[in-house]
């Protein structure tokens, strides 16, 4: 069953398109973060830092922290709750994987072949996780190549060691995989493709909006629970921890959230009339 789900995903146009959009979106995001912003701050292009204002972020590409931030398969950003094209494409890939069977009637054959519907969800989750992990590897490599080209062009040394790369790649792949499976679970729960896409987009967009509103109300102090929202958790995993939370806590929280949503999707499918 896992092999059939994998074959169905890798041969569909939706998978290829979402993967392409994720890669192109990441390239554009990374170029803006590691190339455009430093050039603007240095005055190489644009009106110069004085005209841009003191709030404009100045990035030191020679620092270890900035280079680590640039190695982000979801796209480097200035905040943990921000979303980008790559993140959107990854989650929508999962949603489309979860709703395609209902749209084209393939779920009927799957249920007839395996009356135990939790096995269907497990096979789908396994297939999405494998493709999500493969996509995570590609996106991690894209972020690395983009950074290396920018550093070589500007004559800036690459200061990260093998341990830094291995840790950031592993955590990034885990985050991408989890987000893809979360998208699958949302698609299975909502069932219809349009509703699943709209629900996923709403979740992603509302998270930074809600966090920003809370910051305005509290004067910048965020409650701990905001670090357990999906995007914040994924970014927290990639960055090796979030504000007040260690790396093991955010990893366990993201895996737990993914497992809980997958279990909810399995329960929803088990109660559904096919």
C-alpha positions in Angstrom: 0.0 0.0 0.0 2.9 2.4 0.8 4.4 1.7 -2.6 1.1 2.4 -4.4 0.7 5.7 -2.5 4.3 6.6 -3.4 3.8 5.8 -7.0 0.6 7.8 -7.1 2.3 10.9 -5.6 5.5 10.9 -7.7 3.5 10.6 -10.9 1.0 13.4 -10.3 1.4 16.8 -11.7 0.5 18.4 -8.4 3.5 16.9 -6.6 5.9 18.1 -9.4 4.4 21.6 -9.4 4.4 22.1 -5.7 8.0 20.9 -5.5 9.1 23.3 -8.3 7.2 26.2 -6.7 8.9 25.4 -3.3 12.4 25.4 -4.9 11.9 28.5 -7.0 10.3 30.3 -4.0 13.2 29.3 -1.8 15.8 30.6 -4.3 14.0 34.0 -4.5 13.7 34.2 -0.7 17.4 33.3 -0.1 18.6 35.7 -2.7 16.7 38.5 -1.0 18.0 37.5 2.4 21.7 36.8 1.7 22.3 39.0 -1.4 19.8 41.9 -1.7 19.6 42.9 2.0 23.4 43.1 2.6 23.9 45.0 -0.7 21.2 47.5 0.4 22.7 47.9 3.8 26.2 48.4 2.4 25.0 50.9 -0.2 26.1 48.8 -3.1 22.7 49.3 -4.6 19.7 51.5 -3.6 19.8 54.8 -1.7 22.0 53.6 1.1 21.5 52.8 4.8 20.9 56.4 5.8 17.9 56.7 3.5 16.6 53.3 4.5 16.5 54.2 8.2 18.0 52.8 11.3 15.4 50.0 11.5 16.7 48.4 8.4 18.4 45.1 9.4 22.1 44.9 8.8 23.3 41.4 8.2 26.9 40.4 8.7 27.4 37.5 6.3 30.7 36.7 7.9 29.1 35.7 11.2 28.2 32.2 12.1 24.7 33.1 13.3 23.7 34.8 10.0 25.1 31.9 7.9 23.2 29.4 10.0 20.0 31.5 9.6 20.6 31.4 5.8 20.6 27.6 5.8 16.8 27.3 6.2 14.8 25.0 3.8 11.7 27.1 4.5 13.5 30.3 3.6 15.6 32.6 5.8 13.5 35.3 7.5 13.7 37.8 10.3 11.0 36.1 12.4 10.1 32.6 13.4 6.4 33.0 12.6 6.8 34.3 9.1 5.7 32.2 6.1 7.2 32.0 2.6 6.5 30.4 -0.7 8.4 27.2 0.1 6.5 26.7 3.4 3.2 27.3 1.6 4.1 24.8 -1.2 5.2 22.1 1.3 2.0 22.2 3.3 -0.2 22.4 0.2 1.5 19.4 -1.2 0.3 17.5 1.8 -3.2 18.9 1.5 -3.4 17.8 -2.2 -2.1 14.4 -1.3 -4.9 14.0 1.3 -7.7 15.2 -0.9 -6.9 13.8 -4.3 -8.4 10.4 -3.6 -11.7 11.9 -2.6 -11.7 14.1 -5.6 -11.1 11.4 -8.1 -12.8 8.5 -6.3 -9.6 6.5 -5.5 -10.5 6.3 -1.8 -13.3 3.8 -2.7 -10.8 1.3 -4.1 -8.4 1.9 -1.2 -11.1 1.2 1.4 -12.2 -2.0 -0.5 -8.5 -3.2 -0.6 -8.0 -2.3 3.1 -11.1 -2.1 5.3 -8.9 -1.0 8.2 -8.8 2.6 7.3 -6.0 3.5 9.7 -3.7 1.6 7.4 -4.7 3.8 4.6 -3.8 6.9 6.6 -0.5 5.3 7.7 0.4 4.5 4.1 -0.4 8.0 3.0 1.5 9.5 5.8 4.5 7.3 5.1 4.5 8.2 1.4 4.1 12.0 2.1 6.8 11.8 4.7 9.3 10.1 2.3 8.6 12.7 -0.4 8.7 15.5 2.1 12.1 14.3 3.4 13.4 14.1 -0.2 12.1 17.6 -0.9 13.7 18.8 2.4 17.1 17.5 1.2 16.7 19.4 -2.1 15.6 22.6 -0.3 18.5 22.3 2.2 21.0 22.0 -0.7 19.4 24.9 -2.5 19.8 27.1 0.6 23.5 26.0 1.0 24.4 26.5 -2.7 22.7 30.0 -2.7 24.7 31.0 0.4 28.0 29.6 -1.0 27.6 31.5 -4.3 26.8 34.7 -2.5 29.8 34.3 -0.1 32.1 33.5 -3.0 30.9 36.5 -5.0 31.4 38.9 -2.1 34.7 37.3 -0.9 33.2 36.4 2.5 34.6 33.3 4.2 32.3 30.3 5.0 32.7 29.8 8.7 30.4 26.8 9.3 31.8 23.4 10.1 30.5 19.9 9.2 28.7 19.6 12.5 26.8 22.8 11.9 25.8 21.7 8.4 24.7 18.2 9.5 22.6 19.5 12.4 20.9 22.2 10.3 20.2 19.9 7.4 18.8 17.2 9.7 16.6 19.6 11.6 15.5 21.3 8.4 14.5 17.9 6.8 12.6 17.0 9.9 10.6 20.3 9.8 9.8 20.0 6.1 8.7 16.4 6.6 6.5 17.2 9.5 4.8 20.2 7.7 4.0 18.0 4.7 2.4 15.4 7.0 0.5 18.1 8.8 -0.9 19.3 5.4 -1.9 15.7 4.7 -3.8 15.4 8.0 -5.6 18.7 7.3 -6.6 17.5 3.9 -7.9 14.2 5.2 -9.9 15.9 7.9 -11.4 18.6 5.7 -11.8 16.1 2.8 -12.5 18.4 -0.2 -9.6 19.9 -2.0 -10.8 23.6 -2.1 -11.7 23.5 1.6 -8.4 21.9 2.5 -6.3 24.4 0.6 -8.3 27.3 2.1 -8.1 25.9 5.6 -4.3 25.4 5.3 -3.7 28.9 3.9 -5.9 30.4 6.7 -3.9 28.5 9.4 -0.6 29.7 8.0 -1.7 33.3 7.5 -3.5 33.6 10.8 -0.6 32.5 12.9 1.7 35.5 12.4 -1.4 37.8 12.5 -2.4 36.4 15.9 1.1 36.6 17.2 1.5 40.2 16.1 -1.8 41.2 17.7 -0.7 39.6 21.0 2.7 41.5 20.8 0.8 44.8 20.4 -1.5 44.0 23.3 1.3 42.8 25.7 4.0 45.2 24.6 6.1 42.7 22.9 5.9 39.9 25.5 4.6 36.6 23.9 3.0 33.9 26.0 4.7 30.5 25.8 1.9 28.8 23.9 2.6 30.9 20.8 5.8 28.9 20.4 3.8 25.8 20.0 1.9 27.0 16.9 2.8 25.0 13.7 5.0 27.5 11.9 6.8 28.7 15.0 7.5 25.0 15.9 8.9 24.3 12.5 11.1 27.3 12.6 12.1 26.5 16.2 13.2 23.0 15.2 15.3 24.4 12.3 16.9 27.0 14.6 17.6 24.5 17.3 15.1 25.9 19.8 12.8 28.8 20.4 12.5 31.5 23.0 12.7 29.8 26.3 12.4 26.3 24.7 15.3 23.9 24.1 15.8 22.0 20.9 14.5 18.7 22.3 11.3 20.4 23.5 10.4 21.9 20.1 11.3 18.6 18.3 9.0 16.6 20.6 6.3 19.2 20.3 6.4 19.2 16.5 6.4 15.4 16.3 3.6 15.2 18.8 1.5 17.8 16.9 2.1 15.9 13.6 1.1 12.6 15.2 -2.0 14.0 16.9 -3.3 15.5 13.7 -2.6 12.3 11.8 -4.5 10.3 14.5 -7.4 12.8 14.1 -7.3 12.3 10.4 -7.4 8.5 10.8 -10.4 8.9 13.2 -12.2 11.2 10.7 -11.7 8.8 7.9 -12.9 5.8 10.0 -16.2 7.6 10.7 -16.7 8.8 7.2 -19.2 7.3 4.7 -17.4 6.5 1.5 
